[in-house]
Amino acid sequence: MKNITLLGVEGCPTCARLDQTVQAAIETLDFPVAVEKITEPEKIMEYNAGGLPAVFVNGRRKAVRRVPEVEEFVTWLKEDQA
């Protein structure tokens, strides 16, 4: 299973767009993906992401301060997929 971790804050329009994009990407896949949303400042700081919103796939930072395209998410999630 692949894991996506989203770092952001409640009420952020960019973070809301990010959520929608992630869901759209997951709908195109034929394998399970777990999504964790982190909004607590203390937990966000532990990731040392460098900005918000931030996206981690399987623990690797993939995007900061932007909303990746659906195709980018699909590519990241298919990496190392057998």
Secondary structure, DSSP 8 states (H G I E B T S, - for coil): -EEEEEE--TT-HHHHHHHHHHHHHHHT-SS-EEEEEE--HHHHHHH--SSSSEEEETTEEEEESS---HHHHHHHHHTT--
